[in-house]
Amino acid sequence: MGSLDGRVAIITGAGRGIGREHALLMASEGARIVVNDLGGATDGTGADAGPAQEVVAEIEAMGGEAIANDANVTDWEGVQGMINQAVEHFGDLHILINNAGILRDRVIVNMTEEEWDGVIAVHMKGHFVPTRWAAAYWREQSKAGNDAPRSVVNTASGAMLGNLGQYNYSGAKAAIAAMTLVAAGELGRYGVKVNCLAPIARTRMTLATPGLEDVVKAPEDGSFDIWDPANISPLVAYLSTADCPFTGGVFHVGGNEVGLYGGWSLDNDDIIATEGRWSVADLQAKAGKLAEGRKDLASVTTSIGDTFKLFGQRGPTG
């Protein structure tokens, strides 16, 4: 018996990398899988139905059930068709894994409109459109008395905390974390739990980032590979189980680590006040107290290379 027996899952961007590992693991746990992948390059250009078909073949070779789908996750009608395909082929839909993503890194002063629009579209609209059509289906199922537990797992990134050179990507990933909270609140009435990952792993996108090729190499001695994308998938499968208690969570995951982000917080100790309306002079006199005991705000952001190097230096924890 697998932890996902009887459940039907759509996984976007499942032809390669982390998405492929999600599909293989979830199939091994009994889920029936719609393997969605446009088959584009890391920057989103091009298309190739091959990767999705290859993953379907791998799942079928291990005795699982899967079908391929090559819809662009930003295509309104195409994604509606993907939801319909899952229901028509497998009889229902229980799980949506929003995983598809692209990179078009550039510092702000050199970023083009196309580089901005492409990343925002694939990540933000590419999470919204599948979630919207899945939610519409689940609402109708709930009204009809089908109360099967449903799950959405979104994909953010540690870049949501701010990675230099990724103004578009970091912004989109932070938005996905916020979108997760909204979806968890709105869709709970239909039996849907919505969570989010911020994964760290070796993928085509990290390998395409200058300076990371050597950082994320698999160890030659056969020891535990903290960069293996397969390390991410057990958390995705767990968050997709019918009895998972979490919703609205944003999870760090990488290597052998899983953590739950606390999100933005504001305690009484983080607030200053004045009599009536603030004046600029009053703020000049008092606002310094807000920074006491805190890092310089500009130092909170880092480069993606530094993020991965720090994780690699930490190594497997236990």
C-alpha positions, -999 to 999 in steps of 0.1 A, spaced: 0 0 0 14 34 -10 7 67 8 -10 81 -23 -30 50 -34 -61 60 -54 -51 97 -57 -47 114 -91 -21 141 -95 -11 167 -121 25 178 -119 36 207 -141 72 209 -154 75 172 -147 96 162 -177 129 170 -160 146 179 -128 126 182 -96 93 177 -113 104 144 -128 115 132 -94 81 142 -80 63 122 -107 85 91 -102 82 91 -64 45 99 -63 38 71 -88 57 47 -66 35 57 -38 4 48 -58 -7 81 -74 -18 82 -110 0 110 -127 -6 136 -154 30 145 -165 28 180 -178 58 196 -195 60 220 -224 96 208 -230 112 242 -233 147 254 -225 156 269 -191 146 303 -204 112 291 -215 119 291 -252 111 262 -275 89 231 -270 95 193 -270 69 167 -261 97 141 -255 106 147 -218 70 142 -206 66 111 -227 98 97 -213 87 102 -177 54 85 -186 74 55 -200 95 53 -168 64 53 -146 47 26 -167 79 5 -167 77 5 -129 40 -6 -130 24 28 -125 -2 48 -144 6 80 -161 -3 102 -192 15 130 -208 4 166 -213 23 194 -231 1 224 -222 18 257 -215 9 265 -179 1 301 -189 -25 290 -215 -60 295 -201 -78 271 -224 -49 246 -226 -47 243 -188 -85 238 -186 -80 210 -210 -53 195 -188 -76 194 -158 -103 179 -180 -78 153 -193 -70 142 -158 -106 138 -148 -117 121 -181 -88 97 -180 -85 89 -143 -120 97 -131 -110 125 -106 -83 150 -96 -69 151 -61 -35 168 -63 -20 197 -82 18 202 -80 27 236 -95 64 231 -104 70 246 -138 95 275 -139 121 293 -160 151 316 -154 160 348 -172 185 363 -148 197 399 -152 206 428 -130 178 454 -129 197 480 -149 201 456 -178 168 436 -176 145 438 -206 108 439 -206 107 405 -222 129 390 -195 106 404 -168 74 394 -185 85 359 -193 95 350 -158 64 366 -142 41 348 -166 55 313 -162 58 315 -124 28 336 -113 3 331 -141 17 295 -144 6 289 -108 -26 308 -110 -41 292 -141 -38 255 -131 -49 264 -95 -79 283 -108 -92 255 -131 -85 229 -104 -103 250 -78 -133 254 -101 -135 216 -106 -131 210 -68 -158 235 -60 -183 217 -82 -173 183 -67 -177 197 -32 -212 210 -41 -220 175 -55 -210 159 -22 -176 145 -33 -156 155 -2 -123 137 -11 -93 155 4 -75 177 -22 -40 191 -22 -21 219 -40 17 222 -36 33 253 -50 70 259 -57 87 290 -44 124 293 -38 149 305 -13 153 333 -38 120 347 -24 142 362 3 161 382 -23 188 370 -47 209 396 -65 205 393 -103 170 378 -100 147 407 -96 121 390 -117 126 355 -103 128 365 -67 97 387 -70 77 359 -86 88 334 -60 79 357 -31 45 363 -48 39 325 -50 45 322 -12 19 349 -7 -5 333 -32 -2 301 -12 -16 318 19 -45 332 0 -54 299 -17 -52 280 16 -77 304 31 -101 305 1 -100 268 -9 -102 252 25 -140 252 23 -137 227 -6 -114 204 13 -83 217 -4 -50 221 15 -25 244 -1 12 245 8 45 257 -8 81 246 -12 113 266 -12 136 239 -25 174 238 -29 186 212 -54 207 206 -85 186 213 -116 190 225 -152 184 260 -139 210 259 -111 235 243 -134 229 272 -158 238 297 -132 275 308 -135 297 296 -107 273 268 -94 284 239 -116 312 229 -92 292 238 -60 263 214 -68 283 184 -80 274 150 -67 301 136 -43 325 113 -60 328 90 -30 292 79 -31 282 97 1 249 114 6 242 139 -22 226 169 -6 220 184 -41 200 155 -55 166 168 -66 151 135 -54 156 148 -19 128 173 -24 101 148 -35 92 130 -3 80 163 12 58 169 -18 44 134 -15 37 139 22 20 172 16 -2 154 -10 -14 127 13 -51 127 22 -45 132 59 -17 157 58 -25 183 86 -7 213 70 -22 241 50 -8 275 43 28 264 50 59 275 32 86 249 36 124 250 32 136 217 18 170 205 6 194 177 13 181 161 45 165 193 58 129 203 61 119 236 78 88 257 81 92 294 74 77 318 100 68 344 74 66 381 79 60 390 116 55 421 136 57 421 174 50 449 198 88 453 202 90 460 165 67 491 167 74 527 176 47 553 181 43 590 185 17 615 197 -8 619 168 6 620 132 43 614 126 65 642 114 97 637 94 117 652 122 101 629 148 109 599 126 145 611 122 148 611 159 131 578 167 132 555 137 167 543 146 152 521 173 136 499 147 170 488 135 184 480 169 196 444 170 189 439 133 211 433 103 213 462 78 183 456 55 204 457 23 226 429 37 197 405 39 197 399 2 225 377 -13 233 362 -46 220 328 -56 256 315 -57 261 326 -21 228 309 -10 239 276 -25 274 279 -12 262 285 24 238 255 21 266 233 8 290 244 36 263 234 61 261 199 46 239 171 58 225 179 92 213 155 118 
